[in-house]
Amino acid sequence: MKGIRINEFGGPEVLKMENIAVPIPAPDEILVKVYASGVNPVDWAIRNGANIRMRSFLTLPMTLGWDAAGTVEAVGSEVTAFRQGDAVYGVPNFPGNGSYAEYCAAKAKQFAFKPQSLSFNEAAGMPLAALTAWTGMFWHGKLQAGQRIFIQGASGGVGSFAVQFAKAMGAYVIGTASTSNLEYLKQLGADEVIDYKTQNFEEILTNVDVVLEASPTRNNDERIKALGVLKEGGIFVSVNTDFPFNEQMTEAAATKKVSGELAVNQPRQDWLTEIAQLIDDGQVKVLISKVYPLEQVAEAHRESETWHVRGKLVLEVKKES
């Protein structure tokens, strides 16, 4: 099969199309014929090898890609939830055989039936970002109906899902974005929008229950500012798990009587199923910024690395008939 692999860490030029063996699913896995794969910041963060902590558990060569939509080609002996031909979406094993390929094998529990209202390209833009938002807000942030949530980086891949999920669950949603994306946030359902280029959120907001850091900013001083808008007992959640809290951040949280959480993504089938239902019910939309053919993966990475993508980038591996 064709797949995009890296044999060394570096820039987009290390992404190479190769002929590689079709993976064989383990007893608890499914083999997915990949129609499309999402492109996420974690893909190029791994590709460039800059994060030493992450590099310690990566083995080269490897196939990138941790968003997949396609059909089930084969099932392992222990899998009962799927059968050949089922349309599915989910998160491939991490690290492992990624979805920048014609086939990928993955734990069956990390996949669910694809939302019926979405194409494969649209569905591939969802799993990782949607699950990151879901894990951060509802598992770590314990967000409930009627609460106030402040989403930083609300127009990005994770943030745009977070806005819609929070609104669908009955929360009051406040989001930050650049000037050009404020109207987009309103269209997603945000109750309040803040232009991070011209407004200081810490001077505007108070009495917030949950802060979700979904922006690419990795700065503990900025995090401390966000703690200041939380009510007592509030929760600060960051999806930037590669950037831990420092001592000052921890002390500030204790003084404020709030908590801080680093939200590690949980690729759970039950959550993917619930998300698919929200999609098919029309409560959540998927915005695809651009679809690239698999051969143009380097260009997709370059665009992702600008941090100015609204919605999701997708690699089309196989055209949908």
For each residue, the residues with C-beta under 8 A, 3 or more apart:
1: 19 20 21 22 101 102 103
2: 17 18 19 20 101 102 294
3: 17 18 19 20 63 100 101 102
4: 15 16 17 18 63 64 65 100 101 294 297
5: 15 16 18 20 61 62 63 64 100
6: 9 10 14 15 16 47 60 61 62 64
7: 14 16 60 61
8: 14 60
9: 6 14 47 48 49 50 55 60
10: 6 13 14 47 48 49
11: 14 47 48
12: 15 44 47 297 298 299 301 302
13: 10 298
14: 6 7 8 9 10 11 47
15: 4 5 6 12 47 64 297 298 301
16: 4 5 6 7
17: 2 3 4 294 295
18: 2 3 4 5
19: 1 2 3
20: 1 2 3 5 63 101
21: 1
22: 1 31 102 103
23: 31 97 103 104 105
24: 31 105
25: 29 30 31 74 75 76 79 105
26: 29 76 105
27: 76 77 78 79
28: 76 78 79 107 108 109
29: 25 26 76 79 105 106 107 108
30: 25 72 73 74 75 76 79 82 88 105 106 108 111
31: 22 23 24 25 72 73 74 75 103 104 105
32: 68 70 71 72 73 88 92 99 103 104 105 106 111
33: 70 71 72 73 102 103 318
34: 37 68 69 70 99 101 102 103 104 317 318
35: 69 70 71 120 121 124 316 317 318 319 320
36: 68 69 70 120 121 123 124 125 291 314 315 316 317 318
37: 34 65 67 68 69 98 99 100 124 294 314 315 317
38: 65 66 67 68 99 124 125 126 127 128 129 312 313 314 315
39: 43 65 67 292 297 300 301 304 312 313 314 315
40: 43 66 67 128 129 157 304
41: 44 45 216 304 305
42: 45 46 66 128
43: 39 40 46 47 64 65 66 100 301 304
44: 12 41 47 48 301 304 305
45: 41 42 48 50 51 54 242
46: 42 43 49 51 54 58 62 64 95
47: 6 9 10 11 12 14 15 43 44 64 301
48: 9 10 11 44 45
49: 9 10 46 55 58
50: 9 45
51: 45 46 54 55 242
52: 55 56
53: 56 242
54: 45 46 51 57 58 242
55: 9 49 51 52 58
56: 52 53
57: 54 95
58: 46 49 54 55 62 95
59: 62 95
60: 6 7 8 9
61: 5 6 7
62: 5 6 46 58 59 95 96 98
63: 3 4 5 20 97 98 99 100 101 104
64: 4 5 6 15 43 46 47 98 100
65: 4 37 38 39 43 68 92 98 99 100 101 104 315
66: 38 40 42 43 91 92 94 98 99 127 128
67: 37 38 39 40 91 99 124 125 126 127 128 129
68: 32 34 36 37 38 65 89 90 91 92 99 104 106 111 124 127
69: 34 35 36 37 87 88 89 114 120 121 123 124 126 127
70: 32 33 34 35 36 87 88 89 120 317 318
71: 32 33 35 85 86 87 88
72: 30 31 32 33 75 82 83 84 85 86 88
73: 30 31 32 33 84 103
74: 25 30 31 84
75: 25 30 31 72 79 82 83 84 108
76: 25 26 27 28 29 30 79 108
77: 27
78: 27 28
79: 25 27 28 29 30 75 76 82 108
80:
81: 108 269
82: 30 72 75 79 86 88 108 111
83: 72 75 86
84: 72 73 74 75
85: 71 72
86: 71 72 82 83 113
87: 69 70 71 113 114 120
88: 30 32 69 70 71 72 82 111 112 113 114
89: 68 69 70 111 112 113 114 115 123 124 126 127 272 276
90: 68 106 110 111 112 127 267 269 272
91: 66 67 68 94 106 110 111 127 128 131 265 267
92: 32 65 66 68 96 97 98 99 104 105 106 110
93: 96 97 105 106 107 110
94: 66 91 267
95: 46 57 58 59 62
96: 62 92 93 105 106
97: 23 63 92 93 101 104 105 106
98: 37 62 63 64 65 66 92 101 104
99: 32 34 37 38 63 65 66 67 68 92 104 124 317
100: 3 4 5 37 43 63 64 65 294 297 315 317
101: 1 2 3 4 20 34 63 65 97 98 104 317
102: 1 2 3 22 33 34 317 318
103: 1 22 23 31 32 33 34 73
104: 23 31 32 34 63 65 68 92 97 98 99 101
105: 23 24 25 26 29 30 31 32 92 93 96 97
106: 29 30 32 68 90 91 92 93 96 97 110 111
107: 28 29 93 110 111 267
108: 28 29 30 75 76 79 81 82 111 269
109: 28 267 268 269
110: 90 91 92 93 106 107 267 268 269
111: 30 32 68 82 88 89 90 91 106 107 108 269 272
112: 88 89 90 269 272 273 276
113: 86 87 88 89 273 276
114: 69 87 88 89 118 120 123 276
115: 89 118 123 126 275 276 279 280
116: 280
117: 279 280 282
118: 114 115 122 123 126 279 286
119: 122 123 320
120: 35 36 69 70 87 114 123 124 318 320
121: 35 36 69 124 125 288 291 314 316 320
122: 118 119 125 126 286 288 314
123: 36 69 89 114 115 118 119 120 126 127 286
124: 35 36 37 38 67 68 69 89 99 120 121 127 314 315
125: 36 38 67 121 122 129 157 286 287 288 311 312 313 314
126: 38 67 69 89 115 118 122 123 129 130 161 275 279 286 312
127: 38 66 67 68 69 89 90 91 123 124 130 131 267 272
128: 38 40 42 66 67 91 131 132 265 267
129: 38 40 67 125 126 132 133 157 158 161 312
130: 126 127 133 134 161 165 272 275
131: 91 127 128 134 135 265 266 267 268 271 272 275
132: 128 129 135 136 158 214 239 263 265
133: 129 130 136 137 158 159 161 162 165 212 214 239
134: 130 131 137 138 139 161 165 271 275
135: 131 132 138 139 140 263 264 265 266 271
136: 132 133 139 140 141 158 162 212 214 237 238 239 261 263
137: 133 134 140 141 143 149 162 165 166 210 212 237
138: 134 135 141 142 143 165 169
139: 134 135 136 142 263 266
140: 135 136 137 235 237 261 263
141: 136 137 138 149 210 212 235 237 261 263
142: 138 139 210 235
143: 137 138 147 149 166 169 171 209 210
144: 147 169 170 171
145: 169 170 171
146: 170 171 172
147: 143 144 171 172 209 210
148: 171 172 174 207 208 209 210
149: 137 141 143 162 166 171 172 173 174 208 209 210 211 212
150: 174 175 176 201 205 208 210 211 212 226 229
151: 154 159 162 163 166 173 174 175 176 190 211 212 214
152: 159 175 176 196 201 211 212 213 214 215 217 226
153: 156 158 159 176 177 213 214 215 216 217
154: 151 159 160 162 163 175 176 177 185 188 190 193 214
155: 159 160 175 177 178 181 184 185 310
156: 153 159 160 214 215 216 307 309 310
157: 40 125 129 160 161 309 311 312
158: 129 132 133 136 153 161 162 214 239
159: 133 151 152 153 154 155 156 162 163 175 177 212 214 215
160: 154 155 156 157 163 164 184 188 287 310 311
161: 126 129 130 133 134 157 158 164 165 284
162: 133 136 137 149 151 154 158 159 165 166 212 214
163: 151 154 159 160 166 167 173 175 185 188 189 190
164: 160 161 167 168 188 189 278 283 284 285
165: 130 133 134 137 138 161 162 168 169 275 278 284
166: 137 143 149 151 162 163 169 171 173
167: 163 164 170 171 173 188 189 190 191
168: 164 165 278 283 284
169: 138 143 144 145 165 166
170: 144 145 146 167
171: 143 144 145 146 147 148 149 166 167
172: 146 147 148 149 191
173: 149 151 163 166 167 189 190 191 192
174: 148 149 150 151 190 191 192 193 194 205 208
175: 150 151 152 154 155 159 163 185 188 190 192 193 194
176: 150 151 152 153 154 193 194 195 196 201 215
177: 153 154 155 159 181 182 184 185 193 194 195 196
178: 155 181 182 195 196 197
179: 182 195 197 198
180:
181: 155 177 178 184 185 310
182: 177 178 179 185 186 193 195
183: 186 187
184: 155 160 177 181 187 188 310
185: 154 155 163 175 177 181 182 188 190 193
186: 182 183 189 190 193
187: 183 184
188: 154 160 163 164 167 175 184 185 285
189: 163 164 167 173 186
190: 151 154 163 167 173 174 175 185 186 193
191: 167 172 173 174
192: 173 174 175
193: 154 174 175 176 177 182 185 186 190
194: 174 175 176 177 199 201 204 205
195: 176 177 178 179 182 198 199
196: 152 176 177 178 199 201
197: 178 179
198: 179 195
199: 194 195 196 203 204
200: 203 204
201: 150 152 176 194 196 204 205 225 226 229
202: 205 225 226 228 229
203: 199 200
204: 194 199 200 201
205: 150 174 194 201 202 208 229
206: 229 231
207: 148 229 231
208: 148 149 150 174 205 211 229 230 231 234
209: 143 147 148 149 230 231 234 235
210: 137 141 142 143 147 148 149 150 230 234 235 236 237
211: 149 150 151 152 208 226 227 229 230 234 235 236 237
212: 133 136 137 141 149 150 151 152 159 162 237 238 239
213: 152 153 217 223 226 236 237 238 239 240
214: 132 133 136 151 152 153 154 156 158 159 162 239
215: 152 153 156 159 176
216: 41 153 156 240 307
217: 152 153 213 222
218: 240 242 243
219: 222 223
220: 223 224 245 246 248 249
221: 224 225 248
222: 217 219 225 226
223: 213 219 220 226 227 236 238 245 249 260
224: 220 221 227 228 248 249 252
225: 201 202 221 222 228 229
226: 150 152 201 202 211 213 222 223 229 230 236
227: 211 223 224 230 236 249 252 253 256 258 260
228: 202 224 225 256
229: 150 201 202 205 206 207 208 211 225 226
230: 208 209 210 211 226 227 234 235 236 256 258
231: 206 207 208 209 234 258
232: 256 257 258
233: 257 258
234: 208 209 210 211 230 231 258 259
235: 140 141 142 209 210 211 230 258 259 260 261
236: 210 211 213 223 226 227 230 253 258 259 260 261
237: 136 137 140 141 210 211 212 213 260 261 262 263
238: 136 212 213 223 241 243 260 261 262 263
239: 132 133 136 158 212 213 214 263 265
240: 213 216 218 243 262
241: 238 262 263 264
242: 45 51 53 54 218
243: 218 238 240
244: 262
245: 220 223 249 250 253 260 262
246: 220 249 250
247: 250 251
248: 220 221 224 251 252
249: 220 223 224 227 245 246 252 253 260
250: 245 246 247 253 254 260
251: 247 248 254 255
252: 224 227 248 249 255 256
253: 227 236 245 249 250 256 258 259 260
254: 250 251 257
255: 251 252
256: 227 228 230 232 252 253
257: 232 233 254
258: 227 230 231 232 233 234 235 236 253
259: 234 235 236 253
260: 223 227 235 236 237 238 245 249 250 253
261: 136 140 141 235 236 237 238
262: 237 238 240 241 244 245
263: 132 135 136 139 140 141 237 238 239 241
264: 135 241
265: 91 128 131 132 135 239
266: 131 135 139 271
267: 90 91 94 107 109 110 127 128 131 272
268: 109 110 131 271 272
269: 81 90 108 109 110 111 112 272 273
270: 273 274
271: 131 134 135 266 268 274 275
272: 89 90 111 112 127 130 131 267 268 269 275 276
273: 112 113 269 270 276 277
274: 270 271 277 278
275: 115 126 130 131 134 165 271 272 278 279 284
276: 89 112 113 114 115 272 273 279 280
277: 273 274 280 281
278: 164 165 168 274 275 281 283 284
279: 115 117 118 126 275 276 282 283 284 285 286
280: 115 116 117 276 277
281: 277 278
282: 117 279
283: 164 168 278 279
284: 161 164 165 168 275 278 279
285: 164 188 279
286: 118 122 123 125 126 279 311 312
287: 125 160 310 311 312
288: 121 122 125 291 311 312 313 314
289: 309 310 311 312 313
290: 300 303 313 314
291: 36 121 288 313 314 315 316
292: 39 296 297 299 300 313 314 315 316
293: 296 315 316
294: 2 4 17 37 100 297 315 316 317
295: 17
296: 292 293 299 300 315
297: 4 12 15 39 100 292 294 300 301 315
298: 12 13 15 301 302
299: 12 292 296 302 303
300: 39 290 292 296 297 303 304 313 315
301: 12 15 39 43 44 47 297 298 304 305
302: 12 298 299 305 306
303: 290 299 300 306 309 313
304: 39 40 41 43 44 300 301 309 313
305: 41 44 301 302
306: 302 303 309
307: 156 216
308:
309: 156 157 289 303 304 306 312 313
310: 155 156 160 181 184 287 289
311: 125 157 160 286 287 288 289
312: 38 39 125 126 129 157 286 287 288 289 309
313: 38 39 125 288 289 290 291 292 300 303 304 309
314: 36 37 38 39 121 122 124 125 288 290 291 292
315: 36 37 38 39 65 100 124 291 292 293 294 296 297 300
316: 35 36 121 291 292 293 294 319
317: 34 35 36 37 70 99 100 101 102 294
318: 33 34 35 36 70 102 120
319: 35 316
320: 35 119 120 121
321:
